[in-house]
Amino acid sequence: MKTMVGRVCDPTLKTRQFVQLVCFFTLVFLIPTARAADLVSIYCQVFRTTGNLVGDTSIDENVWAGARPPSAELQRAVTLFNEGHFRLDQDRLDAKINGWKWNDKDIPITKARESRILPEDKVQLIESWTNIVPGQTANFEIGSQQQLEYFEKTGSDLYQLRKLDALTGLKIGMRVDGRLGDPLLRVSNLTISLKSVEKREPLEGTLLPVGRPVLNEAQYKLALKLRSGNSYGILLHPGEGQGVLIIRLNIAVGRPVSPKPASEQTTPPSATSAYKESK
């Protein structure tokens, strides 16, 4: 007599395998999509001009979100705009909600330096971007790349070159609250700290501005409500002879930004860049 040996079909086993398969697809496809939809992407570009920048700005929406309107002093020091038109000698910088342009050429929101649209002898561009979850704080640090140098008199006709320990630069921190589909994103505790050279101490024996730098540190705190995906501008005046700083801020929900190259990576949610400080 031959004995037939076969595989017994276990309905419980099949049900377990089906459940495991559903869980696998949920983990691989659905959960990452939900997380991406909740992420807040922050793009920050800083334009530092070296020439005589002139222009006008305007804003057609109420972006202030504080319990009380900003002080007149703050509004004089910080200009917010969603449309601006600037001239730098024969060149033009046009800023609009849906994009910024240099001489009619689009300035991409990321990797603009690689596009080589902006002339480095006129405009220095620093850009950083990061992803955060709503309610988290993002910090951008744009610090000086070089120590400031100055001369110190050490004798009747002798001067010694020295370097200042303190570094200049710009720090931006903010907390963003909002979900996908919200008409406005709340940007609370937007803090802009700017340390720059205000003047130089006079140096005996010369009229040249080569004395010890006198630094000025200004800090501005804002509360804003911004539309997701729109570009906004912040105009700052660092100090006499320091040119003009224009900050382009673009915050979006559900549009995760691609990671930076390994050489530019920083620990999320902060980003650090550097610029050359004028001596």
Contacts in CASP RR format, 6 or more apart in sequence:
PFRMAT RR
TARGET T0000
AUTHOR 0000-0000-0000
METHOD contacts of the structure
MODEL  1
MKTMVGRVCDPTLKTRQFVQLVCFFTLVFLIPTARAADLVSIYCQVFRTT
GNLVGDTSIDENVWAGARPPSAELQRAVTLFNEGHFRLDQDRLDAKINGW
KWNDKDIPITKARESRILPEDKVQLIESWTNIVPGQTANFEIGSQQQLEY
FEKTGSDLYQLRKLDALTGLKIGMRVDGRLGDPLLRVSNLTISLKSVEKR
EPLEGTLLPVGRPVLNEAQYKLALKLRSGNSYGILLHPGEGQGVLIIRLN
IAVGRPVSPKPASEQTTPPSATSAYKESK
36 254 0 8 1.000
36 256 0 8 1.000
37 180 0 8 1.000
37 253 0 8 1.000
37 254 0 8 1.000
38 133 0 8 1.000
38 134 0 8 1.000
38 179 0 8 1.000
38 180 0 8 1.000
38 253 0 8 1.000
38 254 0 8 1.000
39 131 0 8 1.000
39 132 0 8 1.000
39 133 0 8 1.000
39 253 0 8 1.000
39 254 0 8 1.000
39 256 0 8 1.000
40 131 0 8 1.000
40 132 0 8 1.000
40 133 0 8 1.000
40 134 0 8 1.000
40 136 0 8 1.000
40 176 0 8 1.000
40 178 0 8 1.000
40 185 0 8 1.000
40 251 0 8 1.000
40 252 0 8 1.000
40 253 0 8 1.000
40 254 0 8 1.000
41 129 0 8 1.000
41 130 0 8 1.000
41 131 0 8 1.000
41 251 0 8 1.000
41 252 0 8 1.000
41 253 0 8 1.000
41 254 0 8 1.000
41 255 0 8 1.000
41 256 0 8 1.000
41 257 0 8 1.000
42 129 0 8 1.000
42 130 0 8 1.000
42 131 0 8 1.000
42 132 0 8 1.000
42 138 0 8 1.000
42 174 0 8 1.000
42 176 0 8 1.000
42 249 0 8 1.000
42 250 0 8 1.000
42 251 0 8 1.000
43 109 0 8 1.000
43 110 0 8 1.000
43 127 0 8 1.000
43 129 0 8 1.000
43 248 0 8 1.000
43 249 0 8 1.000
43 250 0 8 1.000
43 251 0 8 1.000
43 252 0 8 1.000
43 257 0 8 1.000
44 127 0 8 1.000
44 128 0 8 1.000
44 129 0 8 1.000
44 140 0 8 1.000
44 172 0 8 1.000
44 247 0 8 1.000
44 248 0 8 1.000
44 249 0 8 1.000
44 250 0 8 1.000
44 271 0 8 1.000
45 107 0 8 1.000
45 109 0 8 1.000
45 112 0 8 1.000
45 125 0 8 1.000
45 126 0 8 1.000
45 127 0 8 1.000
45 247 0 8 1.000
45 248 0 8 1.000
46 125 0 8 1.000
46 126 0 8 1.000
46 127 0 8 1.000
46 142 0 8 1.000
46 170 0 8 1.000
46 245 0 8 1.000
46 246 0 8 1.000
46 247 0 8 1.000
46 248 0 8 1.000
46 273 0 8 1.000
46 275 0 8 1.000
47 93 0 8 1.000
47 118 0 8 1.000
47 123 0 8 1.000
47 124 0 8 1.000
47 125 0 8 1.000
47 245 0 8 1.000
47 246 0 8 1.000
47 247 0 8 1.000
47 248 0 8 1.000
48 123 0 8 1.000
48 124 0 8 1.000
48 125 0 8 1.000
48 126 0 8 1.000
48 243 0 8 1.000
48 244 0 8 1.000
48 245 0 8 1.000
48 246 0 8 1.000
48 275 0 8 1.000
49 88 0 8 1.000
49 122 0 8 1.000
49 123 0 8 1.000
49 124 0 8 1.000
49 243 0 8 1.000
49 244 0 8 1.000
49 246 0 8 1.000
50 121 0 8 1.000
50 122 0 8 1.000
50 123 0 8 1.000
50 124 0 8 1.000
50 243 0 8 1.000
50 278 0 8 1.000
51 88 0 8 1.000
51 89 0 8 1.000
51 122 0 8 1.000
51 243 0 8 1.000
52 88 0 8 1.000
52 89 0 8 1.000
53 86 0 8 1.000
53 87 0 8 1.000
53 88 0 8 1.000
53 243 0 8 1.000
53 244 0 8 1.000
54 86 0 8 1.000
54 87 0 8 1.000
55 84 0 8 1.000
55 85 0 8 1.000
55 86 0 8 1.000
55 87 0 8 1.000
56 84 0 8 1.000
56 85 0 8 1.000
57 79 0 8 1.000
57 81 0 8 1.000
57 83 0 8 1.000
57 84 0 8 1.000
57 85 0 8 1.000
57 95 0 8 1.000
57 233 0 8 1.000
57 235 0 8 1.000
58 81 0 8 1.000
58 82 0 8 1.000
58 83 0 8 1.000
58 84 0 8 1.000
59 80 0 8 1.000
59 81 0 8 1.000
59 82 0 8 1.000
59 83 0 8 1.000
60 82 0 8 1.000
60 83 0 8 1.000
61 82 0 8 1.000
61 227 0 8 1.000
62 225 0 8 1.000
63 80 0 8 1.000
63 82 0 8 1.000
63 224 0 8 1.000
63 225 0 8 1.000
63 226 0 8 1.000
63 232 0 8 1.000
64 70 0 8 1.000
64 222 0 8 1.000
64 223 0 8 1.000
64 224 0 8 1.000
64 225 0 8 1.000
65 186 0 8 1.000
65 187 0 8 1.000
65 188 0 8 1.000
65 223 0 8 1.000
65 224 0 8 1.000
65 225 0 8 1.000
66 223 0 8 1.000
70 222 0 8 1.000
74 220 0 8 1.000
74 222 0 8 1.000
77 218 0 8 1.000
77 220 0 8 1.000
77 236 0 8 1.000
77 237 0 8 1.000
78 192 0 8 1.000
78 220 0 8 1.000
78 222 0 8 1.000
78 234 0 8 1.000
78 235 0 8 1.000
78 236 0 8 1.000
79 234 0 8 1.000
79 235 0 8 1.000
80 224 0 8 1.000
80 232 0 8 1.000
80 233 0 8 1.000
80 234 0 8 1.000
80 235 0 8 1.000
81 95 0 8 1.000
81 232 0 8 1.000
81 233 0 8 1.000
81 235 0 8 1.000
82 95 0 8 1.000
82 96 0 8 1.000
82 97 0 8 1.000
82 230 0 8 1.000
82 231 0 8 1.000
82 232 0 8 1.000
82 233 0 8 1.000
83 95 0 8 1.000
83 96 0 8 1.000
83 97 0 8 1.000
84 94 0 8 1.000
84 95 0 8 1.000
84 96 0 8 1.000
85 92 0 8 1.000
85 93 0 8 1.000
85 94 0 8 1.000
85 95 0 8 1.000
86 92 0 8 1.000
86 93 0 8 1.000
86 94 0 8 1.000
86 95 0 8 1.000
86 246 0 8 1.000
87 93 0 8 1.000
88 122 0 8 1.000
88 123 0 8 1.000
89 122 0 8 1.000
91 102 0 8 1.000
91 103 0 8 1.000
91 119 0 8 1.000
91 122 0 8 1.000
92 101 0 8 1.000
92 102 0 8 1.000
92 103 0 8 1.000
92 104 0 8 1.000
93 100 0 8 1.000
93 101 0 8 1.000
93 102 0 8 1.000
93 123 0 8 1.000
93 246 0 8 1.000
94 100 0 8 1.000
94 101 0 8 1.000
94 102 0 8 1.000
94 104 0 8 1.000
95 231 0 8 1.000
95 233 0 8 1.000
95 246 0 8 1.000
95 248 0 8 1.000
96 231 0 8 1.000
97 230 0 8 1.000
97 231 0 8 1.000
98 230 0 8 1.000
98 231 0 8 1.000
99 106 0 8 1.000
99 107 0 8 1.000
99 109 0 8 1.000
99 231 0 8 1.000
100 106 0 8 1.000
100 107 0 8 1.000
100 231 0 8 1.000
100 248 0 8 1.000
101 107 0 8 1.000
102 117 0 8 1.000
102 118 0 8 1.000
102 123 0 8 1.000
105 117 0 8 1.000
106 117 0 8 1.000
107 115 0 8 1.000
107 117 0 8 1.000
107 118 0 8 1.000
108 115 0 8 1.000
109 129 0 8 1.000
109 231 0 8 1.000
109 248 0 8 1.000
109 250 0 8 1.000
110 127 0 8 1.000
110 129 0 8 1.000
110 257 0 8 1.000
110 258 0 8 1.000
111 127 0 8 1.000
112 118 0 8 1.000
112 125 0 8 1.000
112 127 0 8 1.000
113 125 0 8 1.000
113 127 0 8 1.000
118 125 0 8 1.000
124 275 0 8 1.000
124 276 0 8 1.000
126 142 0 8 1.000
126 273 0 8 1.000
126 274 0 8 1.000
126 275 0 8 1.000
127 273 0 8 1.000
128 140 0 8 1.000
128 142 0 8 1.000
128 271 0 8 1.000
128 272 0 8 1.000
128 273 0 8 1.000
129 257 0 8 1.000
129 260 0 8 1.000
129 271 0 8 1.000
130 138 0 8 1.000
130 140 0 8 1.000
130 257 0 8 1.000
130 268 0 8 1.000
130 269 0 8 1.000
130 270 0 8 1.000
130 271 0 8 1.000
131 256 0 8 1.000
131 257 0 8 1.000
131 268 0 8 1.000
131 269 0 8 1.000
132 138 0 8 1.000
132 176 0 8 1.000
132 268 0 8 1.000
132 269 0 8 1.000
134 176 0 8 1.000
134 177 0 8 1.000
134 178 0 8 1.000
134 179 0 8 1.000
134 253 0 8 1.000
135 175 0 8 1.000
135 176 0 8 1.000
135 177 0 8 1.000
136 175 0 8 1.000
136 176 0 8 1.000
136 269 0 8 1.000
137 173 0 8 1.000
137 174 0 8 1.000
137 175 0 8 1.000
137 189 0 8 1.000
137 269 0 8 1.000
138 173 0 8 1.000
138 174 0 8 1.000
138 175 0 8 1.000
138 176 0 8 1.000
138 269 0 8 1.000
138 270 0 8 1.000
138 271 0 8 1.000
139 171 0 8 1.000
139 172 0 8 1.000
139 173 0 8 1.000
139 269 0 8 1.000
139 270 0 8 1.000
139 271 0 8 1.000
140 171 0 8 1.000
140 172 0 8 1.000
140 173 0 8 1.000
140 270 0 8 1.000
140 271 0 8 1.000
140 272 0 8 1.000
140 273 0 8 1.000
141 170 0 8 1.000
141 171 0 8 1.000
141 172 0 8 1.000
141 270 0 8 1.000
141 271 0 8 1.000
141 272 0 8 1.000
141 273 0 8 1.000
142 169 0 8 1.000
142 170 0 8 1.000
142 171 0 8 1.000
142 172 0 8 1.000
142 272 0 8 1.000
142 273 0 8 1.000
142 274 0 8 1.000
142 275 0 8 1.000
143 167 0 8 1.000
143 168 0 8 1.000
143 169 0 8 1.000
143 170 0 8 1.000
143 171 0 8 1.000
143 272 0 8 1.000
143 273 0 8 1.000
143 274 0 8 1.000
143 275 0 8 1.000
144 167 0 8 1.000
144 168 0 8 1.000
144 169 0 8 1.000
144 274 0 8 1.000
144 275 0 8 1.000
144 276 0 8 1.000
144 277 0 8 1.000
145 274 0 8 1.000
145 275 0 8 1.000
145 276 0 8 1.000
145 277 0 8 1.000
146 276 0 8 1.000
146 277 0 8 1.000
146 279 0 8 1.000
147 163 0 8 1.000
147 164 0 8 1.000
147 165 0 8 1.000
147 167 0 8 1.000
148 163 0 8 1.000
148 164 0 8 1.000
148 168 0 8 1.000
148 197 0 8 1.000
148 213 0 8 1.000
148 277 0 8 1.000
148 279 0 8 1.000
149 161 0 8 1.000
149 162 0 8 1.000
149 163 0 8 1.000
149 164 0 8 1.000
149 279 0 8 1.000
150 161 0 8 1.000
150 162 0 8 1.000
150 163 0 8 1.000
150 164 0 8 1.000
150 200 0 8 1.000
150 210 0 8 1.000
150 211 0 8 1.000
150 212 0 8 1.000
150 213 0 8 1.000
151 159 0 8 1.000
151 160 0 8 1.000
151 161 0 8 1.000
151 162 0 8 1.000
151 203 0 8 1.000
151 210 0 8 1.000
151 211 0 8 1.000
152 159 0 8 1.000
152 160 0 8 1.000
152 162 0 8 1.000
152 203 0 8 1.000
152 211 0 8 1.000
152 212 0 8 1.000
153 159 0 8 1.000
153 160 0 8 1.000
153 203 0 8 1.000
153 204 0 8 1.000
153 205 0 8 1.000
154 160 0 8 1.000
159 203 0 8 1.000
162 212 0 8 1.000
164 212 0 8 1.000
164 213 0 8 1.000
166 195 0 8 1.000
166 215 0 8 1.000
167 195 0 8 1.000
167 277 0 8 1.000
168 195 0 8 1.000
168 196 0 8 1.000
168 197 0 8 1.000
168 215 0 8 1.000
168 277 0 8 1.000
169 194 0 8 1.000
169 195 0 8 1.000
169 196 0 8 1.000
169 275 0 8 1.000
169 277 0 8 1.000
170 192 0 8 1.000
170 193 0 8 1.000
170 194 0 8 1.000
170 195 0 8 1.000
170 245 0 8 1.000
171 191 0 8 1.000
171 192 0 8 1.000
171 193 0 8 1.000
171 194 0 8 1.000
172 190 0 8 1.000
172 191 0 8 1.000
172 192 0 8 1.000
172 193 0 8 1.000
172 247 0 8 1.000
173 189 0 8 1.000
173 190 0 8 1.000
173 191 0 8 1.000
173 192 0 8 1.000
174 187 0 8 1.000
174 188 0 8 1.000
174 189 0 8 1.000
174 190 0 8 1.000
174 191 0 8 1.000
175 187 0 8 1.000
175 188 0 8 1.000
175 189 0 8 1.000
176 185 0 8 1.000
176 186 0 8 1.000
176 187 0 8 1.000
176 188 0 8 1.000
176 251 0 8 1.000
177 185 0 8 1.000
177 186 0 8 1.000
177 188 0 8 1.000
178 185 0 8 1.000
178 186 0 8 1.000
178 253 0 8 1.000
179 253 0 8 1.000
180 253 0 8 1.000
180 254 0 8 1.000
181 228 0 8 1.000
181 253 0 8 1.000
182 228 0 8 1.000
182 253 0 8 1.000
183 227 0 8 1.000
184 225 0 8 1.000
184 226 0 8 1.000
184 227 0 8 1.000
184 228 0 8 1.000
185 225 0 8 1.000
185 226 0 8 1.000
185 227 0 8 1.000
185 228 0 8 1.000
185 251 0 8 1.000
185 253 0 8 1.000
186 223 0 8 1.000
186 224 0 8 1.000
186 225 0 8 1.000
187 222 0 8 1.000
187 223 0 8 1.000
187 224 0 8 1.000
187 225 0 8 1.000
187 226 0 8 1.000
187 251 0 8 1.000
188 223 0 8 1.000
189 221 0 8 1.000
189 223 0 8 1.000
190 221 0 8 1.000
190 222 0 8 1.000
190 223 0 8 1.000
190 224 0 8 1.000
191 219 0 8 1.000
191 220 0 8 1.000
191 221 0 8 1.000
191 222 0 8 1.000
192 219 0 8 1.000
192 220 0 8 1.000
192 221 0 8 1.000
192 222 0 8 1.000
192 234 0 8 1.000
192 236 0 8 1.000
192 247 0 8 1.000
193 217 0 8 1.000
193 218 0 8 1.000
193 219 0 8 1.000
193 220 0 8 1.000
194 217 0 8 1.000
194 218 0 8 1.000
194 219 0 8 1.000
194 236 0 8 1.000
194 238 0 8 1.000
194 245 0 8 1.000
195 215 0 8 1.000
195 216 0 8 1.000
195 217 0 8 1.000
196 215 0 8 1.000
196 216 0 8 1.000
196 238 0 8 1.000
196 239 0 8 1.000
196 242 0 8 1.000
197 213 0 8 1.000
197 214 0 8 1.000
197 215 0 8 1.000
197 216 0 8 1.000
197 239 0 8 1.000
197 242 0 8 1.000
197 277 0 8 1.000
197 278 0 8 1.000
198 214 0 8 1.000
198 215 0 8 1.000
198 216 0 8 1.000
198 239 0 8 1.000
198 240 0 8 1.000
199 213 0 8 1.000
199 214 0 8 1.000
199 240 0 8 1.000
200 209 0 8 1.000
200 210 0 8 1.000
200 211 0 8 1.000
200 212 0 8 1.000
200 213 0 8 1.000
200 214 0 8 1.000
201 211 0 8 1.000
201 212 0 8 1.000
201 213 0 8 1.000
201 214 0 8 1.000
202 211 0 8 1.000
203 210 0 8 1.000
203 211 0 8 1.000
216 239 0 8 1.000
224 232 0 8 1.000
226 232 0 8 1.000
226 249 0 8 1.000
226 251 0 8 1.000
228 251 0 8 1.000
228 252 0 8 1.000
228 253 0 8 1.000
229 250 0 8 1.000
229 251 0 8 1.000
229 252 0 8 1.000
229 255 0 8 1.000
230 250 0 8 1.000
231 248 0 8 1.000
231 249 0 8 1.000
231 250 0 8 1.000
232 248 0 8 1.000
232 249 0 8 1.000
232 250 0 8 1.000
233 246 0 8 1.000
233 247 0 8 1.000
233 248 0 8 1.000
233 249 0 8 1.000
234 246 0 8 1.000
234 247 0 8 1.000
234 249 0 8 1.000
235 244 0 8 1.000
235 245 0 8 1.000
235 246 0 8 1.000
235 247 0 8 1.000
236 244 0 8 1.000
236 245 0 8 1.000
236 246 0 8 1.000
236 247 0 8 1.000
237 243 0 8 1.000
237 244 0 8 1.000
237 245 0 8 1.000
238 244 0 8 1.000
238 245 0 8 1.000
241 278 0 8 1.000
242 278 0 8 1.000
259 265 0 8 1.000
260 266 0 8 1.000
260 271 0 8 1.000
266 272 0 8 1.000
END
